[in-house]
Amino acid sequence: MADTILSVRDLSTRFFTEEGQVNAVEHVSFDVEDGEIFGIVGESGSGKSVTALSVIDLIESPGRVTQGEIWYRNADLAEEFRESKPDAVDGDLVDIRRLPEGVRRSLRGPSFSMVFQDPMSSFNPSITVGEQIAEAVEVQRRARSNPRSTRSRTQGYGLGSLLVDSLLPSKSYVDDESMDRAVELLDQVGIPDPEDRAEEYPHQFSGGMLQRAMIAQALAGEPDVLIADEPTTALDVTIQAQILNLLRDLQEQEGMSILMITHDLGVIARMCDRVGVMYAGEVVERGPLADIFDDPVHPYTQGLLGSIPDVDDPSGRLEPISGNVPSLLDSEMPDACYFADRCPKAMTDCLTRIPEYELDGRHSVRCVLAEQEYDPADAVDSVDGGEAAGEVSADD
């Protein structure tokens, strides 16, 4: 069994809005092992992207990670904080949530990196693609050469420094070595004529090429864990396949782990070793890919799989999940299974909060069906449009 590179425990993230507290991520736990691709799948609004942003410490106001631990295996980091923060260190594992903000920020790049959903909005339109990738390379190169003194200086490179570099040709944050590395990265991700393309601006790239460039930028720090948040969104099917193949190839070449965020079960089936299914901010089922696809327990997982067309029986009828995703406002969330109002197998035991049950050492599920058979005599009415989401009533 591979070692765990990342272990998320009881992670919760809230957004404090004028409408009230939004429970975007609710007591989420999962592990990512060395060299594996772990997938998180669910409908839009289920908390997948917020989970990824919480891991990489990119939650912005009015959001906040309110509880949980994020254990990251890094022997050097563990040794550095073993005496000053003993509660944050367990062997080679470090709970990065307990480390200073500057240290957590410095882990972006060499430890964790992210491929975002929309590459066009993630690149600066007024700077060449090569320059932007080279900046990422330069930050990591300086940090590696002098980690302690550079940590604050490179992270503090802001508007004033940018203006100086832009107006004075003799002043440049990026040196030739970093630019050469940027060209190598563009070549590594399959962009033709990388030296020429490095001099072009984001609007001159196609969607697929820009996604490749974003992957190149994410690789600048040679991360241990690459987080890919919907990496094939808005790409046509052929380009999607190319991007997925690229990620798989890079994962094998670099030996890194990937946390794959997607709503597409086809992507999960093609790419992932293990998977967590999210609904309403919770991981409702997780385990090896074969267990989730061949022997799902949670009715939500079964519903997701039942809504996929069967290529062996194209005339077969799809079985969509009835109802809507519930509101995540704390004041409107029921003290019950969050899926109970849509579940075709809801029983009276579902009207309380459900713990996570271990089916075996690697497959777990947050559902009473892990412990008992469905009993129609004990069924409750599922909501299907008429009642408010979250209300569940027992049969008379």
C-alpha positions in Angstrom: 0.0 0.0 0.0 1.4 3.4 -1.0 2.2 6.0 1.7 -0.3 8.9 2.2 0.9 12.2 0.9 -2.2 14.2 1.9 -4.7 13.4 4.6 -7.7 15.7 5.1 -9.6 15.2 8.3 -13.0 16.7 9.4 -12.6 19.8 7.2 -15.4 22.4 7.3 -15.6 25.7 5.4 -18.2 28.3 5.9 -19.2 31.5 4.1 -20.6 34.2 6.3 -23.0 36.2 4.0 -25.8 38.7 4.5 -28.3 35.9 3.9 -26.7 33.8 6.6 -24.0 31.2 7.2 -23.4 28.9 4.2 -22.0 25.4 5.0 -20.1 24.8 1.8 -17.9 22.0 3.1 -19.1 19.9 6.0 -16.7 17.5 8.0 -15.0 16.3 4.9 -12.3 13.6 5.2 -10.2 11.7 2.6 -6.6 10.6 1.9 -4.5 11.0 -1.3 -1.8 8.4 -1.6 1.6 8.8 -3.3 1.4 8.6 -7.1 -2.4 8.1 -7.3 -5.2 10.1 -8.8 -8.0 10.7 -6.3 -11.2 12.0 -7.7 -14.0 14.1 -6.1 -17.3 14.0 -8.0 -20.7 15.5 -7.5 -23.3 17.9 -8.8 -22.6 21.7 -9.2 -22.8 23.2 -5.8 -21.8 20.1 -3.9 -18.7 21.7 -2.4 -16.0 20.1 -4.7 -14.2 23.3 -5.7 -14.4 24.8 -2.2 -12.8 21.7 -0.8 -9.9 22.0 -3.3 -9.5 25.7 -2.5 -9.6 24.9 1.3 -6.8 22.4 0.9 -4.6 24.9 -1.0 -5.5 27.8 1.4 -7.2 30.0 -1.2 -10.5 30.6 0.6 -11.3 34.4 0.4 -13.6 36.5 2.5 -16.4 36.1 3.5 -15.4 32.4 3.5 -13.2 30.7 6.2 -12.0 27.3 7.0 -13.6 26.8 10.4 -12.3 23.5 11.5 -10.3 20.4 10.4 -6.8 19.2 9.8 -4.8 18.9 6.6 -1.9 16.5 7.1 0.9 16.7 4.5 3.9 14.3 4.4 7.1 16.3 4.1 10.1 15.2 6.2 11.9 18.5 6.0 8.9 20.5 7.0 8.2 18.1 9.9 11.7 18.4 11.2 11.5 22.2 11.0 8.5 22.5 13.2 8.9 19.4 15.4 10.1 21.4 18.4 8.2 24.7 17.9 4.8 23.1 17.0 4.9 19.5 18.3 1.1 19.2 18.1 1.3 19.9 14.3 3.8 17.1 13.6 3.3 13.3 13.6 6.3 11.5 12.2 6.8 12.9 8.7 3.3 14.3 8.6 2.6 18.0 9.3 -0.8 19.6 9.9 -0.4 22.6 7.7 -3.5 24.2 9.1 -1.5 24.9 12.3 1.4 26.5 10.5 1.9 30.2 10.1 0.1 31.8 7.1 3.4 32.7 5.4 4.6 29.1 5.6 1.2 27.8 4.2 1.5 30.3 1.4 5.0 29.2 0.5 3.8 25.6 0.0 1.9 26.7 -3.1 4.0 25.7 -6.0 6.6 23.2 -4.6 4.0 21.2 -2.5 0.6 22.0 -4.0 -0.4 23.5 -7.3 -3.7 24.0 -9.0 -5.2 23.9 -12.5 -8.2 26.2 -12.4 -11.5 25.8 -14.3 -11.2 28.7 -16.6 -7.7 29.3 -18.0 -8.8 32.5 -19.9 -9.7 34.3 -16.7 -6.7 32.9 -14.8 -4.0 34.4 -17.2 -3.2 38.1 -17.3 -4.3 39.2 -20.8 -1.6 41.9 -21.0 1.4 39.7 -20.3 2.7 37.0 -22.6 2.0 33.4 -21.6 5.7 32.6 -21.5 6.4 35.5 -19.1 3.7 34.4 -16.8 4.9 30.8 -16.6 8.5 32.1 -16.2 7.4 34.2 -13.2 6.1 31.1 -11.5 9.4 29.4 -12.3 11.3 32.3 -10.9 9.4 32.4 -7.6 10.2 28.7 -7.0 13.8 29.1 -8.1 14.4 31.9 -5.7 12.6 30.1 -2.9 14.7 27.0 -3.3 18.0 28.9 -3.4 17.2 30.7 -0.1 14.0 29.4 1.4 13.8 31.4 4.6 14.8 34.9 3.4 13.0 34.5 0.1 9.8 33.3 1.4 8.5 36.7 2.3 10.3 38.6 -0.4 9.0 36.7 -3.4 5.5 36.5 -2.0 5.6 40.3 -1.5 6.3 41.0 -5.2 3.4 43.3 -5.9 2.3 46.2 -8.1 5.2 48.5 -7.2 7.8 45.9 -8.2 5.8 45.1 -11.4 5.8 48.7 -12.4 9.5 49.1 -11.9 10.2 45.9 -13.9 7.9 47.0 -16.7 9.3 50.6 -17.0 13.0 49.9 -16.6 14.4 47.4 -19.1 17.4 46.8 -16.8 15.1 45.6 -14.1 13.4 42.3 -14.6 12.0 39.9 -12.1 12.4 37.0 -14.5 15.8 36.0 -15.7 16.8 34.1 -18.8 17.1 30.8 -17.0 13.5 30.9 -15.8 12.3 31.9 -19.3 14.2 28.9 -20.8 12.5 26.7 -18.2 9.1 28.2 -19.2 9.7 27.2 -22.8 10.7 23.7 -21.7 7.4 23.4 -19.7 5.4 24.5 -22.7 7.1 21.8 -24.8 6.5 19.3 -22.0 2.8 19.8 -22.1 2.7 19.4 -25.9 2.5 23.0 -27.2 4.1 23.1 -30.7 6.8 25.8 -31.4 7.1 26.6 -27.7 9.7 29.3 -28.2 7.3 31.2 -30.5 4.2 30.5 -28.5 5.9 31.8 -25.3 5.9 35.2 -26.9 2.2 35.2 -27.5 -0.6 36.5 -25.4 -3.5 34.4 -23.9 -6.0 35.6 -26.5 -3.8 34.1 -29.2 -4.1 30.6 -27.7 -7.0 28.2 -28.3 -8.9 26.9 -25.3 -7.1 23.6 -25.4 -3.7 25.2 -25.8 -4.4 27.7 -23.0 -5.4 24.8 -20.7 -2.0 23.1 -21.5 -0.3 26.4 -20.7 -2.0 26.5 -17.3 -0.9 23.0 -16.6 2.7 24.1 -17.5 2.4 26.9 -15.1 1.2 24.5 -12.4 4.2 22.3 -13.0 6.6 25.2 -12.5 7.2 24.3 -8.8 7.3 20.5 -9.4 4.5 20.0 -6.9 3.9 16.8 -4.9 0.1 17.2 -5.3 -1.5 18.8 -8.4 -5.2 19.8 -7.9 -7.1 19.8 -11.2 -10.4 21.6 -10.8 -12.7 20.7 -13.7 -9.7 20.7 -16.1 -11.8 19.9 -19.2 -14.6 22.3 -18.7 -15.7 24.1 -22.0 -13.4 21.9 -24.1 -14.7 19.8 -27.0 -14.6 16.0 -26.5 -11.4 15.5 -28.6 -9.5 18.2 -26.7 -10.8 16.8 -23.4 -9.3 13.4 -24.2 -6.0 15.1 -25.0 -5.9 17.0 -21.7 -6.8 14.0 -19.7 -4.1 11.9 -21.5 -1.6 14.7 -20.8 -2.4 14.8 -17.1 -2.1 11.0 -16.8 1.3 11.0 -18.7 2.6 13.9 -16.5 1.5 12.1 -13.3 3.4 9.0 -14.3 6.5 10.9 -15.5 6.7 13.2 -12.4 5.5 10.7 -9.8 3.1 13.3 -8.4 -0.4 12.8 -7.0 -3.4 14.4 -8.5 -6.6 15.5 -6.8 -9.2 15.5 -9.6 -12.3 17.7 -9.2 -15.1 17.0 -11.7 -18.8 16.5 -12.2 -18.1 14.1 -15.0 -18.2 10.4 -14.0 -16.6 9.6 -17.3 -13.5 11.5 -16.3 -13.5 9.7 -13.0 -13.7 6.3 -14.6 -11.0 7.1 -17.0 -8.5 8.8 -14.7 -8.9 7.9 -11.0 -7.7 5.2 -8.7 -10.1 6.1 -5.9 -13.0 8.5 -5.6 -15.0 10.5 -3.1 -18.7 11.3 -4.0 -19.8 14.7 -2.6 -23.3 15.9 -1.9 -24.4 19.1 -0.1 -20.9 19.7 1.2 -20.3 16.2 2.5 -18.4 13.2 1.2 -21.2 10.6 1.2 -19.2 7.7 -0.2 -15.6 7.1 -0.9 -13.4 4.1 -1.9 -11.6 2.4 -4.8 -13.0 3.1 -8.2 -14.2 -0.4 -8.8 -16.1 -0.5 -5.5 -17.8 2.8 -6.2 -18.8 2.0 -9.8 -19.5 -1.7 -9.4 -21.0 -1.9 -5.8 -22.2 1.6 -4.8 -24.2 1.7 -1.5 -25.4 5.3 -1.2 -28.5 6.0 -3.2 -27.0 9.3 -4.5 -24.0 7.4 -5.9 -26.4 4.9 -7.5 -28.5 7.8 -8.9 -25.4 9.4 -10.5 -24.4 6.2 -12.1 -28.0 5.5 -13.2 -28.2 8.9 -15.0 -25.3 7.9 -17.4 -26.3 6.5 -20.8 -25.5 2.9 -21.3 -23.4 2.4 -24.5 -24.4 -1.3 -24.6 -28.1 -0.4 -24.4 -28.6 3.0 -26.1 -32.4 2.5 -26.0 -32.4 2.1 -22.3 -34.2 4.7 -20.2 -32.1 7.1 -18.0 -33.0 7.4 -14.4 -32.5 11.0 -13.3 -32.3 12.0 -9.6 -35.6 13.8 -8.7 -35.7 17.0 -6.8 -33.0 19.7 -6.4 -29.8 20.2 -4.5 -30.7 21.7 -1.1 -29.8 25.1 0.1 -26.6 25.1 2.1 -27.7 28.0 4.4 -27.2 26.8 7.9 -30.7 27.9 8.9 -32.3 25.8 6.1 -30.2 22.6 6.4 -32.2 19.8 8.1 -30.9 17.8 11.1 -31.1 14.7 9.0 -29.5 13.1 6.0 -29.2 15.9 3.4 -30.2 13.5 0.6 -33.3 12.2 2.4 -35.7 14.5 0.6 -34.6 13.2 -2.8 -33.8 9.6 -1.8 -36.0 6.8 -3.1 -34.9 4.6 -0.2 -35.3 7.1 2.7 -36.4 5.5 6.0 -37.2 7.0 9.4 -33.6 6.4 10.5 -32.6 8.9 7.8 -34.3 11.7 9.8 -31.2 12.1 12.0 -27.7 12.9 11.1 -25.9 9.9 9.7 -22.4 8.9 10.6 -19.8 7.5 8.2 -19.8 3.6 8.1 -16.7 1.6 7.1 -17.7 -1.2 4.8 -14.1 -2.5 4.7 -10.7 -1.0 5.1 -11.0 1.3 2.0 -14.7 1.7 1.2 -16.9 3.9 3.4 -20.4 5.5 3.1 -22.6 7.9 5.0 -25.8 6.0 4.7 -27.9 3.7 7.0 -28.1 1.2 4.1 -24.5 0.2 5.0 -26.0 -1.3 8.2 -29.5 -2.4 7.2 -31.6 -3.4 4.2 -34.1 -1.0 2.8 -37.6 -1.6 4.4 -40.5 -0.2 2.4 -42.7 -0.4 5.5 -40.3 2.0 7.2 -40.1 4.4 4.2 -40.6 8.1 4.4 -42.0 10.4 1.6 -39.3 11.9 -0.6 -39.8 15.5 -1.7 -40.5 15.8 -5.4 -41.3 19.5 -6.1 -44.3 20.1 -3.9 -42.6 20.5 -0.5 -39.7 22.7 0.5 -36.2 21.1 0.1 -35.1 19.6 3.4 -38.6 18.7 4.6 -39.2 15.0 5.1 -42.4 13.5 6.5 -43.0 9.9 7.6 -45.7 7.8 6.1 -48.9 7.4 8.2 
